[in-house]
């Protein structure tokens, strides 16, 4: 997969993926990534070094987001619904381009400033 350096959209919807390799950082043209309905327990920090505009990680087993999430400066849509996330990272406030945030059906008790 990581030889597809011109790849802009990657749809991995409804598989049994448990981990995303750090080598995904090579996909420097990737603007849309759909990881929904998999078995992910976490998202690797390397995803935060991509030029993503859309990230869908809904319906997984995520318990948190990487602290580096604030580095996704171009991110416009983030769907992390239907996971097991208990808190959003403080740096989520750095997503200035964000237009759509879906956090429904998680375990959130408080929201960051």
Buried (B, 14 or more C-beta within 10 A) or exposed (E): EEEEEEBEEBEBEEEEEEEBEEEBBBBEEBBBBBBBBBEBBBBBBBBBBBBBBBBBBBBBEBBBBBEBBBBBEBBBBBBBBBBEBEBBBEBBEBBEEBEEBBBEBBEEEEEEE
